[in-house]
Amino acid sequence: MGEQMRVEEFWKNFNLGTELDIAGRFLYDGLYAFHLMETFTREEDAFEVLYSVAVGVERLIKIALILSDHDKSTDQGAFERELITHSHQDLLHRLTVSHPIKIGKVHHDFIAMLATFYKSRRYGRYSLASVTEAAKERDELIAFLEKHLQIKIDVTTMFGVTRNDLKIRKFFGKVVSKIALPVYEIIYQEARRLNLYTYEIEYGTKASKIFTFKRFDFLDEDILQAELLTYFMSDKATGPNSNLLKEVEALPFEPAEEQDYMLALRSESKKLMILDQLDALYEEHVSETGDRLALMRASYFSLDSPFNDEEEEEDL
């Protein structure tokens, strides 16, 4: 009995603690993918958002169910089999039997959208029928936003396509928060009841943004980016890293494309779009490429510590 109890405690305390971090990472990634959506035209963007959020919410609810209901079950196998489901609605219903969660119709609609996506849309394009049912997840995400924001989202007009603006981003994050945070609170309370630390999140991780700082959009990060750029362009930036960059002549990027450059600091896809331009600028304006690359890399490290400035091996 004692050995079994230790196994259960380890499972709930450590394994589920890892699961909580994983759930937070999925939620973070889904929210970040939504933040980076400039418009709603691409079904791939909608898939990335819904997949990540759906997995994060599902795993989060399952953690809460285990902590809440496992000690009431005498059949471990049956209990584990009951968790093998991707029905977000069923999982949430089971959890609310013992832990009422106050959420509105918008949140139930959101959960239903996640469930439909995970059951029917996730592998929809592997079917021939998808030829006549293209972009279902995108259209359902748009329908959800239009219904609850009372707006019209255009994805067809060449010059009038709807942008993913501040209002939409904040709304999406708030909807996810109203589902995720009550479930996390149940995890917190149940872990405390069991004298466990499942709820603890490492500071500075993706999951800590969700569960510790309770931030469900990336608007503050955008402001931080702008403020840091302002600092580095000012006379106040006198540290070794900024001084190193000031010694290097800037490449002649296009002033008309500065918005894309700003976005590239946060978006990996934007970086990829500008890398070809960077290659062309290096070829045309940089005579000692190796020296400049070494300086650029050095600017990311503490200049009080040694850094690897050896030339990269070729043909790895």
C-alpha positions in Angstrom: 0.0 0.0 0.0 2.8 2.4 0.9 4.7 1.6 -2.2 1.6 2.1 -4.4 1.0 5.4 -2.7 4.5 6.6 -3.5 4.0 5.6 -7.1 0.8 7.5 -7.3 2.3 10.6 -5.7 5.2 10.5 -8.0 2.9 10.2 -11.0 0.7 13.1 -9.9 3.4 15.3 -8.6 6.1 15.0 -11.3 4.7 13.4 -14.4 1.6 15.6 -14.3 3.8 18.5 -13.4 5.6 17.9 -16.7 2.2 17.6 -18.5 1.2 21.0 -17.1 4.3 22.6 -18.6 3.5 20.9 -21.9 -0.1 22.0 -21.9 1.1 25.6 -21.2 3.6 25.4 -24.1 0.8 24.3 -26.5 -1.4 27.1 -25.3 1.4 29.6 -25.7 2.2 28.4 -29.2 -1.4 28.6 -30.3 -1.8 32.1 -28.9 1.4 33.2 -30.5 0.5 31.8 -33.8 -2.8 33.7 -33.6 -0.9 36.9 -32.7 1.3 36.5 -35.8 -1.6 36.1 -38.2 -1.8 39.2 -40.2 -5.1 38.2 -42.0 -7.4 35.2 -41.9 -6.9 34.1 -45.5 -4.6 31.1 -44.9 -6.1 27.8 -43.6 -2.6 26.7 -42.5 -2.6 29.6 -40.0 -6.0 28.6 -38.6 -4.8 25.0 -38.4 -1.7 25.9 -36.4 -3.8 28.0 -34.0 -6.6 25.5 -33.4 -4.3 22.5 -33.2 -2.1 24.0 -30.5 -4.9 25.4 -28.4 -7.0 22.2 -28.8 -4.1 20.0 -27.5 -3.3 22.5 -24.7 -6.9 22.6 -23.4 -7.4 18.9 -23.7 -4.2 18.0 -21.7 -5.0 20.7 -19.1 -8.5 19.3 -18.4 -7.1 15.7 -18.2 -4.6 16.8 -15.5 -7.4 18.4 -13.5 -9.5 15.2 -13.9 -6.7 12.9 -12.7 -6.0 15.1 -9.6 -9.7 15.4 -8.9 -11.1 12.0 -9.6 -8.3 9.4 -9.5 -8.4 8.7 -5.7 -12.2 7.9 -6.1 -11.5 5.2 -8.6 -10.6 1.6 -7.7 -9.9 0.4 -11.3 -6.8 2.0 -12.6 -7.1 0.5 -16.1 -10.7 1.7 -16.5 -9.8 5.2 -15.2 -7.0 5.5 -17.7 -9.2 4.2 -20.6 -11.7 6.9 -19.8 -9.1 9.5 -20.5 -8.5 8.2 -24.0 -10.8 10.7 -25.7 -10.4 13.9 -27.6 -13.9 15.2 -26.9 -13.2 18.5 -25.2 -16.9 18.8 -24.4 -17.1 15.4 -22.6 -13.9 16.1 -20.7 -15.1 19.5 -19.5 -18.5 18.1 -18.6 -16.9 15.4 -16.4 -14.8 18.0 -14.7 -17.7 20.4 -14.0 -19.6 17.6 -12.2 -17.4 18.1 -9.2 -16.0 21.5 -10.0 -18.5 23.9 -11.5 -16.8 26.3 -13.9 -18.6 29.5 -14.8 -18.2 30.0 -18.5 -20.6 31.6 -21.0 -21.9 30.6 -24.4 -18.9 32.1 -26.2 -16.6 29.7 -24.3 -18.9 26.7 -24.9 -18.9 27.6 -28.6 -15.1 27.8 -28.5 -14.8 24.4 -26.9 -17.2 23.0 -29.5 -15.1 24.4 -32.3 -11.9 22.8 -30.8 -13.7 19.5 -30.5 -15.0 19.6 -34.1 -11.6 20.5 -35.3 -9.8 17.8 -33.4 -12.3 15.1 -34.4 -13.2 16.1 -38.0 -10.8 18.7 -39.4 -7.4 17.6 -38.1 -6.9 14.9 -40.8 -9.6 16.2 -43.2 -7.2 16.9 -46.1 -6.1 13.3 -46.2 -9.6 12.5 -47.6 -10.6 13.0 -51.2 -13.7 14.7 -50.0 -11.6 17.6 -48.8 -11.4 18.9 -52.4 -15.0 20.2 -52.0 -14.6 21.1 -48.3 -11.5 23.2 -48.3 -10.5 25.5 -45.5 -13.1 24.2 -43.0 -11.0 25.1 -39.9 -10.3 28.6 -41.2 -14.0 29.2 -42.0 -15.1 27.9 -38.6 -12.6 30.1 -36.8 -13.8 33.1 -38.9 -17.5 32.2 -38.1 -16.7 32.1 -34.4 -15.0 35.5 -34.4 -17.7 37.1 -36.6 -20.5 35.8 -34.3 -19.0 36.9 -31.0 -17.3 40.1 -32.1 -20.2 41.0 -34.4 -17.9 41.9 -37.3 -17.5 40.7 -40.9 -14.1 39.2 -41.8 -13.2 39.5 -45.5 -10.7 36.9 -46.9 -11.5 37.3 -50.6 -11.3 41.0 -51.6 -7.8 41.8 -52.9 -7.4 45.2 -51.2 -10.0 45.0 -48.5 -9.0 41.8 -46.7 -9.6 42.0 -43.0 -6.5 42.5 -40.8 -6.0 40.7 -37.5 -6.2 43.8 -35.3 -5.8 44.6 -31.6 -9.4 44.0 -30.8 -9.5 40.6 -32.3 -6.2 39.5 -30.7 -7.3 40.6 -27.3 -10.7 38.9 -27.7 -9.1 35.6 -28.7 -6.7 35.6 -25.8 -9.5 36.5 -23.3 -11.6 33.6 -24.5 -8.7 31.1 -24.0 -7.9 32.6 -20.6 -11.5 32.2 -19.4 -11.2 28.4 -20.1 -7.6 27.7 -19.1 -7.3 29.7 -15.9 -10.4 28.1 -14.1 -9.1 24.7 -15.0 -5.6 25.6 -13.7 -7.2 26.8 -10.5 -8.8 23.4 -10.1 -5.3 21.8 -10.6 -3.9 24.2 -8.0 -6.6 23.4 -5.4 -6.6 19.7 -6.0 -2.8 19.5 -5.8 -2.9 21.4 -2.5 -5.5 19.0 -1.2 -3.2 16.1 -2.0 -0.2 17.9 -0.6 1.5 17.9 -4.0 3.2 20.6 -6.0 1.9 19.7 -9.5 0.8 23.3 -10.0 4.4 24.7 -9.8 5.7 26.3 -13.0 9.3 27.1 -13.7 9.8 30.9 -14.0 10.5 32.3 -17.4 9.0 29.3 -19.4 6.3 29.5 -22.0 3.9 27.9 -19.4 4.7 30.6 -16.8 3.4 33.2 -19.2 0.1 31.4 -19.2 -0.3 30.1 -15.6 1.9 32.4 -13.5 1.7 35.8 -15.3 -1.8 35.0 -16.7 -1.0 36.8 -20.0 -2.9 35.5 -23.0 -1.7 37.9 -25.8 1.6 39.2 -26.9 0.8 42.9 -27.0 3.2 43.7 -24.1 6.0 41.9 -26.0 5.4 44.1 -29.0 5.7 47.2 -26.8 8.9 45.8 -25.2 10.4 45.2 -28.6 9.7 48.8 -29.7 11.1 50.1 -26.4 14.3 48.1 -26.7 14.8 49.3 -30.2 14.3 52.8 -29.1 16.9 52.3 -26.4 19.5 50.8 -28.7 19.0 53.7 -31.1 19.5 56.3 -28.4 22.5 57.8 -26.7 21.5 55.9 -23.5 22.8 52.7 -25.0 26.4 52.7 -23.8 27.0 49.1 -22.9 29.5 46.9 -24.7 27.0 45.2 -26.9 25.5 48.4 -28.2 28.9 50.0 -28.6 30.0 47.1 -30.7 27.1 47.5 -33.0 27.7 51.3 -33.3 31.1 50.6 -34.7 29.6 48.7 -37.6 28.2 50.5 -40.6 24.5 49.7 -41.2 23.5 47.9 -44.4 21.2 49.9 -46.7 18.0 48.2 -46.1 14.9 49.7 -47.7 13.2 52.4 -45.5 9.9 51.6 -47.2 10.0 48.1 -45.8 10.6 49.1 -42.2 7.3 47.6 -41.0 8.3 44.2 -42.3 11.7 44.6 -40.6 10.0 45.3 -37.3 7.8 42.3 -37.7 10.8 40.1 -38.6 12.2 40.7 -35.1 9.3 38.6 -33.8 8.2 36.4 -36.7 10.2 33.5 -38.0 8.3 33.5 -41.3 9.1 37.2 -41.8 12.7 36.6 -41.1 12.8 34.0 -43.9 11.2 36.5 -46.3 14.0 39.0 -45.6 17.0 36.6 -45.5 17.3 36.7 -49.3 17.5 40.5 -49.1 20.2 40.2 -46.5 22.2 37.8 -48.7 22.0 40.3 -51.5 23.1 43.2 -49.3 26.1 41.2 -48.0 27.1 40.3 -51.5 27.0 43.9 -52.7 28.2 45.8 -49.7 30.3 43.6 -47.4 33.9 42.8 -48.4 35.0 40.9 -45.3 31.9 38.7 -44.6 33.6 36.6 -42.0 34.6 39.6 -39.8 31.1 41.1 -40.0 29.4 37.8 -39.1 31.7 37.4 -36.1 30.8 40.9 -34.9 27.0 40.3 -35.4 27.2 37.1 -33.5 29.3 38.7 -30.7 26.6 41.3 -30.1 24.3 38.6 -28.7 26.8 37.4 -26.0 28.2 39.0 -22.9 31.3 40.7 -24.1 32.9 40.2 -20.7 32.9 36.4 -21.4 34.6 34.5 -24.2 32.4 33.5 -27.1 33.0 31.1 -29.9 34.3 33.2 -32.8 35.8 30.3 -34.7 34.9 30.0 -38.4 32.0 27.6 -39.0 33.0 24.2 -40.4 31.9 23.8 -44.0 30.0 20.9 -45.5 28.7 19.6 -42.2 
